Amino acid sequence: MTRSVLLQRAIRWFCSSTNPQTRPNFAPRSPNWTMSSPAPDSAPNASKKRSAPSIQKPKNKKQKRADKPAKEGGSEEVLLFDIQDLLKKFSLNHAPEAKPEETAIKILPQLYSELELTVHEISSTGDALAFDSSSRHVYVVPYAVPGDKVTAKVFKHFETENYSLTDLVKIEEPSERRNDSLIRCQYFATCSGCQFQMLPYADQLAHKRSIVVKAYKNFSKLEPSLLPTVAETIASPLEYGYRTKLTPHFDGPPGGRRDRRNNKKPSWSEVPPIGFMKKGTRKTIDIEDCPIGTDAVRMGMKSERARVTKDIDTYSRGATILLRESTERIPKNEYEEKKSTDTIFEDRGDYVHAKKCITDQTAISTEFIDEFIFQNPAGAFFQNNNSILPKFTSYVREHVLPPKSSGRKIVNLIDAYSGSGLFTISLASLFEKSVGIDISSSSIAFASKNARLNNLPEEQASFVAADARDLFKSVEFDASATVVVIDPPRKGCDEDFLKQLLRFGPERVVYVSCNVHTQARDVGMLVKGMKGVEGTYVMESLVGFDFFPQTSHVEGVAVLNKKKGVKTESESE
């Protein structure tokens, strides 16, 4: 019998002892432990592609296990990088290679047991990370800050990746960085919406800058010398009361699917919870109010909850409720002061903003951003924090053109992924010609309408419905006199689009992103170049914008210039 087998048997006997004094002292609150596979002697290599780790769950013969690869630039992959970095900090990557019989057996707490941990850092996903030196393992703890001593309950093990997921049970000793008096929401630490209400806002902004820094370190594959210093995160004027759109929901009646299959009308025994997801689950919890919503949205939430409660028997399944703020601008001399149960009035000097909550997906919502007006279907995408939009559009406006000292003259704008025309319209006055392109014909129709609402002639601001991957085929602009603004969805740009962009070779690129990790990946390809395509870019600046205070989300704006001395295909023709 091998030494390793004997060792495993000995440890199993040792852990099953009825004398608590003889159990391993890894977690005072957790007497039950399970054996796990040996710990790897080094942390996983962050530069390699990884598949989603396997999950330790109670055995179930009917359960089918299928490991899915982590979504590129998604929260799981981002979390894995942070976990690996924490493991490296404890020198696990530098451990000498051990022979199998010399490898220590890794003991992890039994699922749903509790253990005490000290938090080391906050990850880019918003969850905290605690390293346990006795098991050489990382525990992911929500709603905690560095320095917190907590009790956490383990609910999932990712053994091959050296980490486990936990629920926060109790803050045993709060960190100096924690300030619970800042928390405004009664559902915080249960609802999955916010992560940082216990953090001072300055700390939130600093953390979001670190998210951008780590995103480019982990995903761009660029040498540090090719990256600009990340600027301080641009703060939101409103830390609460900023969200102009919320979408609470409720689940269908128990047995509803079965009833529908049997052609039977589902019935409700009680009103279901109406709100948002509980952290770490697919369970909806009842949320009566959300303090990050605007006053109009919160008013709408109250009335819609009452309506659904009253009419619940008319629903045969669950539903999502749309709450979207819409604004009417009323000149002061036409405004008559009056009380309203469904409208919020804001004095803006020469005029009054009357704000209502729209719940119909197809109804038209109106937004005023500085001197610009935008209209969209209420269910369509538009930025959800109007308080920071003037700062945001002003920053892009100030950086969309190169410095005058550069001697480069740009007269054309291409707005890829233009949506309803936010950048095309707000930047058009700087250019002779501007064109916005989007795959959605509905968005293009509203973009054209918005251009006319803002008194922009079609010769100055036009819009085309087309797939962004093919947009440069029909553009006749001189690339050396053109800037391209990119604002893709969270998944970022595909390689076909990036190759097309490199072939066209605009003088300047402004990349706006709601996911700085996929942005970093894409920018890395533009800077390094892509196989079979000429042309590369140089980064000029990089900054994050805090569109969503109290959460871990940060938007990024990267500015790039075409590298001189490298011809593009459009220049070679």
Secondary structure as a PSIPRED ss2 file (coil, helix, strand):
# PSIPRED VFORMAT (PSIPRED V4.0)

   1 M C   1.000  0.000  0.000
   2 T C   1.000  0.000  0.000
   3 R H   0.000  1.000  0.000
   4 S H   0.000  1.000  0.000
   5 V H   0.000  1.000  0.000
   6 L H   0.000  1.000  0.000
   7 L H   0.000  1.000  0.000
   8 Q H   0.000  1.000  0.000
   9 R H   0.000  1.000  0.000
  10 A H   0.000  1.000  0.000
  11 I H   0.000  1.000  0.000
  12 R H   0.000  1.000  0.000
  13 W H   0.000  1.000  0.000
  14 F H   0.000  1.000  0.000
  15 C H   0.000  1.000  0.000
  16 S C   1.000  0.000  0.000
  17 S C   1.000  0.000  0.000
  18 T C   1.000  0.000  0.000
  19 N C   1.000  0.000  0.000
  20 P H   0.000  1.000  0.000
  21 Q H   0.000  1.000  0.000
  22 T H   0.000  1.000  0.000
  23 R C   1.000  0.000  0.000
  24 P C   1.000  0.000  0.000
  25 N C   1.000  0.000  0.000
  26 F C   1.000  0.000  0.000
  27 A C   1.000  0.000  0.000
  28 P C   1.000  0.000  0.000
  29 R C   1.000  0.000  0.000
  30 S C   1.000  0.000  0.000
  31 P C   1.000  0.000  0.000
  32 N C   1.000  0.000  0.000
  33 W E   0.000  0.000  1.000
  34 T E   0.000  0.000  1.000
  35 M E   0.000  0.000  1.000
  36 S C   1.000  0.000  0.000
  37 S C   1.000  0.000  0.000
  38 P C   1.000  0.000  0.000
  39 A C   1.000  0.000  0.000
  40 P C   1.000  0.000  0.000
  41 D C   1.000  0.000  0.000
  42 S C   1.000  0.000  0.000
  43 A C   1.000  0.000  0.000
  44 P C   1.000  0.000  0.000
  45 N C   1.000  0.000  0.000
  46 A C   1.000  0.000  0.000
  47 S C   1.000  0.000  0.000
  48 K C   1.000  0.000  0.000
  49 K C   1.000  0.000  0.000
  50 R C   1.000  0.000  0.000
  51 S E   0.000  0.000  1.000
  52 A C   1.000  0.000  0.000
  53 P C   1.000  0.000  0.000
  54 S C   1.000  0.000  0.000
  55 I C   1.000  0.000  0.000
  56 Q E   0.000  0.000  1.000
  57 K C   1.000  0.000  0.000
  58 P C   1.000  0.000  0.000
  59 K C   1.000  0.000  0.000
  60 N C   1.000  0.000  0.000
  61 K C   1.000  0.000  0.000
  62 K C   1.000  0.000  0.000
  63 Q C   1.000  0.000  0.000
  64 K C   1.000  0.000  0.000
  65 R C   1.000  0.000  0.000
  66 A C   1.000  0.000  0.000
  67 D C   1.000  0.000  0.000
  68 K C   1.000  0.000  0.000
  69 P E   0.000  0.000  1.000
  70 A C   1.000  0.000  0.000
  71 K C   1.000  0.000  0.000
  72 E C   1.000  0.000  0.000
  73 G C   1.000  0.000  0.000
  74 G C   1.000  0.000  0.000
  75 S H   0.000  1.000  0.000
  76 E H   0.000  1.000  0.000
  77 E H   0.000  1.000  0.000
  78 V H   0.000  1.000  0.000
  79 L H   0.000  1.000  0.000
  80 L H   0.000  1.000  0.000
  81 F H   0.000  1.000  0.000
  82 D H   0.000  1.000  0.000
  83 I H   0.000  1.000  0.000
  84 Q H   0.000  1.000  0.000
  85 D H   0.000  1.000  0.000
  86 L H   0.000  1.000  0.000
  87 L H   0.000  1.000  0.000
  88 K H   0.000  1.000  0.000
  89 K H   0.000  1.000  0.000
  90 F C   1.000  0.000  0.000
  91 S C   1.000  0.000  0.000
  92 L H   0.000  1.000  0.000
  93 N H   0.000  1.000  0.000
  94 H H   0.000  1.000  0.000
  95 A C   1.000  0.000  0.000
  96 P C   1.000  0.000  0.000
  97 E C   1.000  0.000  0.000
  98 A C   1.000  0.000  0.000
  99 K C   1.000  0.000  0.000
 100 P H   0.000  1.000  0.000
 101 E H   0.000  1.000  0.000
 102 E H   0.000  1.000  0.000
 103 T C   1.000  0.000  0.000
 104 A C   1.000  0.000  0.000
 105 I C   1.000  0.000  0.000
 106 K C   1.000  0.000  0.000
 107 I E   0.000  0.000  1.000
 108 L E   0.000  0.000  1.000
 109 P E   0.000  0.000  1.000
 110 Q C   1.000  0.000  0.000
 111 L C   1.000  0.000  0.000
 112 Y C   1.000  0.000  0.000
 113 S C   1.000  0.000  0.000
 114 E E   0.000  0.000  1.000
 115 L E   0.000  0.000  1.000
 116 E E   0.000  0.000  1.000
 117 L E   0.000  0.000  1.000
 118 T E   0.000  0.000  1.000
 119 V C   1.000  0.000  0.000
 120 H C   1.000  0.000  0.000
 121 E E   0.000  0.000  1.000
 122 I E   0.000  0.000  1.000
 123 S C   1.000  0.000  0.000
 124 S C   1.000  0.000  0.000
 125 T C   1.000  0.000  0.000
 126 G C   1.000  0.000  0.000
 127 D C   1.000  0.000  0.000
 128 A E   0.000  0.000  1.000
 129 L E   0.000  0.000  1.000
 130 A E   0.000  0.000  1.000
 131 F E   0.000  0.000  1.000
 132 D E   0.000  0.000  1.000
 133 S C   1.000  0.000  0.000
 134 S C   1.000  0.000  0.000
 135 S C   1.000  0.000  0.000
 136 R C   1.000  0.000  0.000
 137 H E   0.000  0.000  1.000
 138 V E   0.000  0.000  1.000
 139 Y E   0.000  0.000  1.000
 140 V E   0.000  0.000  1.000
 141 V E   0.000  0.000  1.000
 142 P C   1.000  0.000  0.000
 143 Y C   1.000  0.000  0.000
 144 A C   1.000  0.000  0.000
 145 V C   1.000  0.000  0.000
 146 P C   1.000  0.000  0.000
 147 G C   1.000  0.000  0.000
 148 D C   1.000  0.000  0.000
 149 K E   0.000  0.000  1.000
 150 V E   0.000  0.000  1.000
 151 T E   0.000  0.000  1.000
 152 A E   0.000  0.000  1.000
 153 K E   0.000  0.000  1.000
 154 V E   0.000  0.000  1.000
 155 F E   0.000  0.000  1.000
 156 K E   0.000  0.000  1.000
 157 H E   0.000  0.000  1.000
 158 F E   0.000  0.000  1.000
 159 E H   0.000  1.000  0.000
 160 T H   0.000  1.000  0.000
 161 E H   0.000  1.000  0.000
 162 N C   1.000  0.000  0.000
 163 Y E   0.000  0.000  1.000
 164 S E   0.000  0.000  1.000
 165 L E   0.000  0.000  1.000
 166 T E   0.000  0.000  1.000
 167 D E   0.000  0.000  1.000
 168 L E   0.000  0.000  1.000
 169 V E   0.000  0.000  1.000
 170 K E   0.000  0.000  1.000
 171 I E   0.000  0.000  1.000
 172 E E   0.000  0.000  1.000
 173 E E   0.000  0.000  1.000
 174 P C   1.000  0.000  0.000
 175 S C   1.000  0.000  0.000
 176 E C   1.000  0.000  0.000
 177 R C   1.000  0.000  0.000
 178 R C   1.000  0.000  0.000
 179 N C   1.000  0.000  0.000
 180 D H   0.000  1.000  0.000
 181 S H   0.000  1.000  0.000
 182 L H   0.000  1.000  0.000
 183 I C   1.000  0.000  0.000
 184 R C   1.000  0.000  0.000
 185 C C   1.000  0.000  0.000
 186 Q C   1.000  0.000  0.000
 187 Y C   1.000  0.000  0.000
 188 F C   1.000  0.000  0.000
 189 A C   1.000  0.000  0.000
 190 T C   1.000  0.000  0.000
 191 C E   0.000  0.000  1.000
 192 S C   1.000  0.000  0.000
 193 G C   1.000  0.000  0.000
 194 C C   1.000  0.000  0.000
 195 Q C   1.000  0.000  0.000
 196 F C   1.000  0.000  0.000
 197 Q C   1.000  0.000  0.000
 198 M C   1.000  0.000  0.000
 199 L C   1.000  0.000  0.000
 200 P C   1.000  0.000  0.000
 201 Y H   0.000  1.000  0.000
 202 A H   0.000  1.000  0.000
 203 D H   0.000  1.000  0.000
 204 Q H   0.000  1.000  0.000
 205 L H   0.000  1.000  0.000
 206 A H   0.000  1.000  0.000
 207 H H   0.000  1.000  0.000
 208 K H   0.000  1.000  0.000
 209 R H   0.000  1.000  0.000
 210 S H   0.000  1.000  0.000
 211 I H   0.000  1.000  0.000
 212 V H   0.000  1.000  0.000
 213 V H   0.000  1.000  0.000
 214 K H   0.000  1.000  0.000
 215 A H   0.000  1.000  0.000
 216 Y H   0.000  1.000  0.000
 217 K H   0.000  1.000  0.000
 218 N H   0.000  1.000  0.000
 219 F H   0.000  1.000  0.000
 220 S C   1.000  0.000  0.000
 221 K C   1.000  0.000  0.000
 222 L C   1.000  0.000  0.000
 223 E C   1.000  0.000  0.000
 224 P H   0.000  1.000  0.000
 225 S H   0.000  1.000  0.000
 226 L H   0.000  1.000  0.000
 227 L C   1.000  0.000  0.000
 228 P C   1.000  0.000  0.000
 229 T C   1.000  0.000  0.000
 230 V C   1.000  0.000  0.000
 231 A C   1.000  0.000  0.000
 232 E C   1.000  0.000  0.000
 233 T C   1.000  0.000  0.000
 234 I E   0.000  0.000  1.000
 235 A C   1.000  0.000  0.000
 236 S C   1.000  0.000  0.000
 237 P C   1.000  0.000  0.000
 238 L C   1.000  0.000  0.000
 239 E C   1.000  0.000  0.000
 240 Y C   1.000  0.000  0.000
 241 G C   1.000  0.000  0.000
 242 Y C   1.000  0.000  0.000
 243 R E   0.000  0.000  1.000
 244 T C   1.000  0.000  0.000
 245 K E   0.000  0.000  1.000
 246 L E   0.000  0.000  1.000
 247 T C   1.000  0.000  0.000
 248 P C   1.000  0.000  0.000
 249 H E   0.000  0.000  1.000
 250 F E   0.000  0.000  1.000
 251 D C   1.000  0.000  0.000
 252 G C   1.000  0.000  0.000
 253 P C   1.000  0.000  0.000
 254 P C   1.000  0.000  0.000
 255 G C   1.000  0.000  0.000
 256 G H   0.000  1.000  0.000
 257 R H   0.000  1.000  0.000
 258 R H   0.000  1.000  0.000
 259 D H   0.000  1.000  0.000
 260 R H   0.000  1.000  0.000
 261 R H   0.000  1.000  0.000
 262 N C   1.000  0.000  0.000
 263 N C   1.000  0.000  0.000
 264 K C   1.000  0.000  0.000
 265 K C   1.000  0.000  0.000
 266 P C   1.000  0.000  0.000
 267 S C   1.000  0.000  0.000
 268 W C   1.000  0.000  0.000
 269 S C   1.000  0.000  0.000
 270 E C   1.000  0.000  0.000
 271 V C   1.000  0.000  0.000
 272 P C   1.000  0.000  0.000
 273 P C   1.000  0.000  0.000
 274 I C   1.000  0.000  0.000
 275 G E   0.000  0.000  1.000
 276 F E   0.000  0.000  1.000
 277 M E   0.000  0.000  1.000
 278 K E   0.000  0.000  1.000
 279 K C   1.000  0.000  0.000
 280 G C   1.000  0.000  0.000
 281 T C   1.000  0.000  0.000
 282 R C   1.000  0.000  0.000
 283 K C   1.000  0.000  0.000
 284 T E   0.000  0.000  1.000
 285 I E   0.000  0.000  1.000
 286 D E   0.000  0.000  1.000
 287 I C   1.000  0.000  0.000
 288 E C   1.000  0.000  0.000
 289 D C   1.000  0.000  0.000
 290 C C   1.000  0.000  0.000
 291 P C   1.000  0.000  0.000
 292 I C   1.000  0.000  0.000
 293 G E   0.000  0.000  1.000
 294 T C   1.000  0.000  0.000
 295 D H   0.000  1.000  0.000
 296 A H   0.000  1.000  0.000
 297 V H   0.000  1.000  0.000
 298 R H   0.000  1.000  0.000
 299 M H   0.000  1.000  0.000
 300 G H   0.000  1.000  0.000
 301 M H   0.000  1.000  0.000
 302 K H   0.000  1.000  0.000
 303 S H   0.000  1.000  0.000
 304 E H   0.000  1.000  0.000
 305 R H   0.000  1.000  0.000
 306 A H   0.000  1.000  0.000
 307 R H   0.000  1.000  0.000
 308 V H   0.000  1.000  0.000
 309 T H   0.000  1.000  0.000
 310 K H   0.000  1.000  0.000
 311 D C   1.000  0.000  0.000
 312 I H   0.000  1.000  0.000
 313 D H   0.000  1.000  0.000
 314 T H   0.000  1.000  0.000
 315 Y C   1.000  0.000  0.000
 316 S C   1.000  0.000  0.000
 317 R C   1.000  0.000  0.000
 318 G C   1.000  0.000  0.000
 319 A E   0.000  0.000  1.000
 320 T E   0.000  0.000  1.000
 321 I C   1.000  0.000  0.000
 322 L C   1.000  0.000  0.000
 323 L E   0.000  0.000  1.000
 324 R E   0.000  0.000  1.000
 325 E E   0.000  0.000  1.000
 326 S E   0.000  0.000  1.000
 327 T E   0.000  0.000  1.000
 328 E E   0.000  0.000  1.000
 329 R E   0.000  0.000  1.000
 330 I E   0.000  0.000  1.000
 331 P E   0.000  0.000  1.000
 332 K H   0.000  1.000  0.000
 333 N H   0.000  1.000  0.000
 334 E H   0.000  1.000  0.000
 335 Y C   1.000  0.000  0.000
 336 E C   1.000  0.000  0.000
 337 E C   1.000  0.000  0.000
 338 K C   1.000  0.000  0.000
 339 K C   1.000  0.000  0.000
 340 S C   1.000  0.000  0.000
 341 T C   1.000  0.000  0.000
 342 D C   1.000  0.000  0.000
 343 T E   0.000  0.000  1.000
 344 I E   0.000  0.000  1.000
 345 F E   0.000  0.000  1.000
 346 E E   0.000  0.000  1.000
 347 D E   0.000  0.000  1.000
 348 R C   1.000  0.000  0.000
 349 G C   1.000  0.000  0.000
 350 D C   1.000  0.000  0.000
 351 Y E   0.000  0.000  1.000
 352 V E   0.000  0.000  1.000
 353 H E   0.000  0.000  1.000
 354 A E   0.000  0.000  1.000
 355 K E   0.000  0.000  1.000
 356 K E   0.000  0.000  1.000
 357 C E   0.000  0.000  1.000
 358 I E   0.000  0.000  1.000
 359 T C   1.000  0.000  0.000
 360 D C   1.000  0.000  0.000
 361 Q C   1.000  0.000  0.000
 362 T C   1.000  0.000  0.000
 363 A C   1.000  0.000  0.000
 364 I E   0.000  0.000  1.000
 365 S E   0.000  0.000  1.000
 366 T E   0.000  0.000  1.000
 367 E E   0.000  0.000  1.000
 368 F E   0.000  0.000  1.000
 369 I E   0.000  0.000  1.000
 370 D C   1.000  0.000  0.000
 371 E C   1.000  0.000  0.000
 372 F E   0.000  0.000  1.000
 373 I E   0.000  0.000  1.000
 374 F E   0.000  0.000  1.000
 375 Q E   0.000  0.000  1.000
 376 N E   0.000  0.000  1.000
 377 P E   0.000  0.000  1.000
 378 A C   1.000  0.000  0.000
 379 G C   1.000  0.000  0.000
 380 A C   1.000  0.000  0.000
 381 F C   1.000  0.000  0.000
 382 F C   1.000  0.000  0.000
 383 Q C   1.000  0.000  0.000
 384 N C   1.000  0.000  0.000
 385 N E   0.000  0.000  1.000
 386 N C   1.000  0.000  0.000
 387 S C   1.000  0.000  0.000
 388 I C   1.000  0.000  0.000
 389 L H   0.000  1.000  0.000
 390 P H   0.000  1.000  0.000
 391 K H   0.000  1.000  0.000
 392 F H   0.000  1.000  0.000
 393 T H   0.000  1.000  0.000
 394 S H   0.000  1.000  0.000
 395 Y H   0.000  1.000  0.000
 396 V H   0.000  1.000  0.000
 397 R H   0.000  1.000  0.000
 398 E H   0.000  1.000  0.000
 399 H H   0.000  1.000  0.000
 400 V C   1.000  0.000  0.000
 401 L C   1.000  0.000  0.000
 402 P C   1.000  0.000  0.000
 403 P C   1.000  0.000  0.000
 404 K H   0.000  1.000  0.000
 405 S H   0.000  1.000  0.000
 406 S H   0.000  1.000  0.000
 407 G C   1.000  0.000  0.000
 408 R C   1.000  0.000  0.000
 409 K C   1.000  0.000  0.000
 410 I C   1.000  0.000  0.000
 411 V C   1.000  0.000  0.000
 412 N E   0.000  0.000  1.000
 413 L E   0.000  0.000  1.000
 414 I E   0.000  0.000  1.000
 415 D E   0.000  0.000  1.000
 416 A E   0.000  0.000  1.000
 417 Y C   1.000  0.000  0.000
 418 S C   1.000  0.000  0.000
 419 G C   1.000  0.000  0.000
 420 S C   1.000  0.000  0.000
 421 G C   1.000  0.000  0.000
 422 L H   0.000  1.000  0.000
 423 F H   0.000  1.000  0.000
 424 T H   0.000  1.000  0.000
 425 I H   0.000  1.000  0.000
 426 S H   0.000  1.000  0.000
 427 L H   0.000  1.000  0.000
 428 A H   0.000  1.000  0.000
 429 S H   0.000  1.000  0.000
 430 L H   0.000  1.000  0.000
 431 F C   1.000  0.000  0.000
 432 E C   1.000  0.000  0.000
 433 K E   0.000  0.000  1.000
 434 S E   0.000  0.000  1.000
 435 V E   0.000  0.000  1.000
 436 G E   0.000  0.000  1.000
 437 I E   0.000  0.000  1.000
 438 D E   0.000  0.000  1.000
 439 I C   1.000  0.000  0.000
 440 S C   1.000  0.000  0.000
 441 S H   0.000  1.000  0.000
 442 S H   0.000  1.000  0.000
 443 S H   0.000  1.000  0.000
 444 I H   0.000  1.000  0.000
 445 A H   0.000  1.000  0.000
 446 F H   0.000  1.000  0.000
 447 A H   0.000  1.000  0.000
 448 S H   0.000  1.000  0.000
 449 K H   0.000  1.000  0.000
 450 N H   0.000  1.000  0.000
 451 A H   0.000  1.000  0.000
 452 R H   0.000  1.000  0.000
 453 L H   0.000  1.000  0.000
 454 N C   1.000  0.000  0.000
 455 N C   1.000  0.000  0.000
 456 L C   1.000  0.000  0.000
 457 P C   1.000  0.000  0.000
 458 E C   1.000  0.000  0.000
 459 E C   1.000  0.000  0.000
 460 Q C   1.000  0.000  0.000
 461 A E   0.000  0.000  1.000
 462 S E   0.000  0.000  1.000
 463 F E   0.000  0.000  1.000
 464 V E   0.000  0.000  1.000
 465 A E   0.000  0.000  1.000
 466 A C   1.000  0.000  0.000
 467 D C   1.000  0.000  0.000
 468 A H   0.000  1.000  0.000
 469 R H   0.000  1.000  0.000
 470 D H   0.000  1.000  0.000
 471 L H   0.000  1.000  0.000
 472 F H   0.000  1.000  0.000
 473 K H   0.000  1.000  0.000
 474 S H   0.000  1.000  0.000
 475 V C   1.000  0.000  0.000
 476 E C   1.000  0.000  0.000
 477 F C   1.000  0.000  0.000
 478 D C   1.000  0.000  0.000
 479 A H   0.000  1.000  0.000
 480 S H   0.000  1.000  0.000
 481 A H   0.000  1.000  0.000
 482 T E   0.000  0.000  1.000
 483 V E   0.000  0.000  1.000
 484 V E   0.000  0.000  1.000
 485 V E   0.000  0.000  1.000
 486 I E   0.000  0.000  1.000
 487 D C   1.000  0.000  0.000
 488 P C   1.000  0.000  0.000
 489 P C   1.000  0.000  0.000
 490 R C   1.000  0.000  0.000
 491 K C   1.000  0.000  0.000
 492 G C   1.000  0.000  0.000
 493 C C   1.000  0.000  0.000
 494 D C   1.000  0.000  0.000
 495 E H   0.000  1.000  0.000
 496 D H   0.000  1.000  0.000
 497 F H   0.000  1.000  0.000
 498 L H   0.000  1.000  0.000
 499 K H   0.000  1.000  0.000
 500 Q H   0.000  1.000  0.000
 501 L H   0.000  1.000  0.000
 502 L H   0.000  1.000  0.000
 503 R H   0.000  1.000  0.000
 504 F H   0.000  1.000  0.000
 505 G C   1.000  0.000  0.000
 506 P C   1.000  0.000  0.000
 507 E C   1.000  0.000  0.000
 508 R E   0.000  0.000  1.000
 509 V E   0.000  0.000  1.000
 510 V E   0.000  0.000  1.000
 511 Y E   0.000  0.000  1.000
 512 V E   0.000  0.000  1.000
 513 S E   0.000  0.000  1.000
 514 C C   1.000  0.000  0.000
 515 N C   1.000  0.000  0.000
 516 V H   0.000  1.000  0.000
 517 H H   0.000  1.000  0.000
 518 T H   0.000  1.000  0.000
 519 Q H   0.000  1.000  0.000
 520 A H   0.000  1.000  0.000
 521 R H   0.000  1.000  0.000
 522 D H   0.000  1.000  0.000
 523 V H   0.000  1.000  0.000
 524 G H   0.000  1.000  0.000
 525 M H   0.000  1.000  0.000
 526 L H   0.000  1.000  0.000
 527 V H   0.000  1.000  0.000
 528 K H   0.000  1.000  0.000
 529 G C   1.000  0.000  0.000
 530 M C   1.000  0.000  0.000
 531 K C   1.000  0.000  0.000
 532 G C   1.000  0.000  0.000
 533 V C   1.000  0.000  0.000
 534 E C   1.000  0.000  0.000
 535 G C   1.000  0.000  0.000
 536 T C   1.000  0.000  0.000
 537 Y E   0.000  0.000  1.000
 538 V E   0.000  0.000  1.000
 539 M E   0.000  0.000  1.000
 540 E E   0.000  0.000  1.000
 541 S E   0.000  0.000  1.000
 542 L E   0.000  0.000  1.000
 543 V E   0.000  0.000  1.000
 544 G E   0.000  0.000  1.000
 545 F E   0.000  0.000  1.000
 546 D C   1.000  0.000  0.000
 547 F C   1.000  0.000  0.000
 548 F C   1.000  0.000  0.000
 549 P C   1.000  0.000  0.000
 550 Q C   1.000  0.000  0.000
 551 T C   1.000  0.000  0.000
 552 S C   1.000  0.000  0.000
 553 H C   1.000  0.000  0.000
 554 V C   1.000  0.000  0.000
 555 E E   0.000  0.000  1.000
 556 G E   0.000  0.000  1.000
 557 V E   0.000  0.000  1.000
 558 A E   0.000  0.000  1.000
 559 V E   0.000  0.000  1.000
 560 L E   0.000  0.000  1.000
 561 N E   0.000  0.000  1.000
 562 K E   0.000  0.000  1.000
 563 K C   1.000  0.000  0.000
 564 K C   1.000  0.000  0.000
 565 G C   1.000  0.000  0.000
 566 V C   1.000  0.000  0.000
 567 K C   1.000  0.000  0.000
 568 T C   1.000  0.000  0.000
 569 E H   0.000  1.000  0.000
 570 S H   0.000  1.000  0.000
 571 E H   0.000  1.000  0.000
 572 S H   0.000  1.000  0.000
 573 E C   1.000  0.000  0.000
